[in-house]
Amino acid sequence: MDIELGLAGLGGILPNSQKIARAIERDAGMELPDVRQALTEAKAGAGRVTTPEQLLVRSARAKTGLSQPPFPIDPLR
C-alpha cells in the first residue's frame, strides 16, 4: 500500500493532519511515529511522490514477477 500516493495527491488541502494521523494509527492498531512527518511533507508538497504511472509499472512487475530491466550489456566487451 502506497500511503504517500494518497497523501501527495492531496497537496496542501489536508485540513487536520492530527485527526488523519490518529485515524491511520487506529486502523494500523499501533503508533506510527513517522506518519505525522509524512502528513506534514504531503501537506507541503514535499517528500516522495508516486505517480499513477509508477504504480501501474510496479503492479505489472509484481504480477509478472519481473523486476527492473537489467543494465544494457556493453557489446564491445
SULKAQUI-V246380 format. One line per field, one symbol per residue. psi: psi as a letter, one per 20 degrees, with the letter a starting at -180 (. if undefined). Layout:
psi->???
//
This chain:
psi->pnhhghghiicjjohnhgggghgghghhjrpnhihhgghggghijaapppqhgghggggghghijqaqqqqqpoii.
//
